[in-house]
Amino acid sequence: MSSDDTTGVPVTIAHARRGATRPWLAWFASAAAAVLGFALVYANTVVQQVDAALVGDNIDDLVSPLPGDADPVDSSEGRAINILLLGSDARNGANGDIGGRVAGGMRNDTTIVMHISADRSRIDFVSIPRDAQVKIPECRYKDGSTIKGTEGDFNISFSNGGRNGDPAEAAACVINTVQQMSGLTIDHWAVADFTGFISMIDALGGVPVCVPEKIESKKAKLKLKAGPQVLNGKQALALARMRTAEVGNVSGSDLQRIGRQQDLLMQVMKLALSKNLLTDAPALTQFLRAGAESLTMDEELANTRYLLGLAFSLRDMRTSNINFETIPWKLTDDYLNVIILPGAETMWEDMRNDRPLTETGDNSAGKAWDNAISASPSADPDATDPKPEVKDPPAETKDPQAALLDQCA
């Protein structure tokens, strides 16, 4: 008996016997052992590659393969989870090729608190506008230095933290700000950049969307016809980040942009569920690998075993229980900044107590995009009226993208 150095699984070394009465049986056993050994080595290698690619801060351990056919285990079972999702507009490397090398430092285009209920029956995504006026606490860095706290745009917290170009430090400063303003404990965090977003959308085969009207934006390098269509990663990123357009009702408001981002994320969630991605470990692993090198997250979240277990625990999630909201807000008199309304505390309290959100109201930025279009219909002949909300796709379909697009009409 010996141990395979790669898998740690004991392997019995069988020696051929002369004069065996059943040579076919010996051949079959040897072939089966070879196939099994290859499968174990391959499975372990794939998991190690994913963990190596996921950029976690100070990760030392690699994850062993899940044993046999056992279902992945949710190590946080019975406990609500809050995950801070951040989209960085850093312009280094390939990100500069996509977004243009026009800005130094680090800023975040997207800040979302993702709340997963303890019973795994509900997910709430709550966006925080980048121009929301908040108190920003002192920001600390790994070398022991600090930057003084201040008051101003919420986005300052990420910029302060990213002063050294470290997304982990940037995330830490945003976490301090979110926890101070909400009273929520942030359990996990993840920062995605441009290339990571593109890679994950492409790994899904594109995201189906219902574009309410024709859009042309030179700055975003985006041209879309009105109606149902599947966007590739670059198109989806351009739509998510777009602030201006020569054709189409694009106000330049970050609040309107939040609405588009929420719509895109909802379509991604629907697509993942329709593809049974949460229960298909190989497909989920491939999806994670697609954006792994462009994601930075906390140590536990950057662990394939943990991610697979959490995903599997959400396998019965219904899209009707996935909610996208924005903290209640209003614009300042000069329309330059955002004031957080008292209703935000009700929203935070619901999340702290793991209750369904009771504060939604007309201030949800997810409605801003549709409301703007309804109020000012485009005169472009190729434009169409806003499409109704896309409903859950059929339980079984060979083409999830097509099934979602069919419901645009």
Number of C-alpha atoms within 10 A of each C-alpha: 7 10 12 13 9 11 17 13 13 11 13 11 11 11 8 11 9 7 7 10 9 8 13 10 11 16 12 11 13 16 12 12 16 11 12 12 15 12 12 18 18 15 15 19 17 16 22 18 16 23 23 21 19 25 23 21 15 8 15 10 11 16 18 15 18 16 9 7 6 7 14 19 17 17 13 13 14 11 13 18 20 22 19 22 20 26 19 24 21 25 21 17 10 13 18 16 12 16 20 12 13 7 13 12 17 23 25 24 20 23 24 21 23 22 23 22 20 16 13 20 15 20 24 20 23 23 25 23 27 22 18 21 17 21 17 24 18 16 22 18 19 9 6 6 8 13 13 10 15 14 12 15 18 23 23 23 31 28 22 25 27 24 17 13 15 15 27 22 22 27 27 19 24 28 22 18 24 24 12 15 15 16 14 17 15 17 15 19 24 20 23 23 23 26 23 23 19 21 23 22 22 19 19 21 15 22 27 25 22 24 20 24 24 19 22 18 19 12 13 19 13 17 16 17 15 19 20 19 20 18 19 19 23 20 20 24 22 21 22 21 20 24 18 19 19 11 18 22 21 19 15 12 14 18 26 21 26 29 23 23 22 23 21 20 16 19 20 19 17 25 24 16 22 23 20 18 20 23 20 14 17 13 16 21 20 16 18 23 24 24 24 25 18 21 26 25 24 20 17 16 20 25 23 25 22 18 21 22 20 21 20 20 22 19 16 13 15 15 18 11 12 16 18 22 25 26 25 25 21 14 14 12 8 6 9 10 17 21 16 18 12 11 17 18 17 17 22 20 17 15 26 16 11 18 14 15 16 12 19 18 12 11 17 20 28 22 19 19 21 19 13 14 17 14 9 10 16 17 10 12 8 12 19 17 15 19 17 12 10 18 12 16 20 10 10 11 12 9 11 21 23 15 18 25 19 15 16 20 10
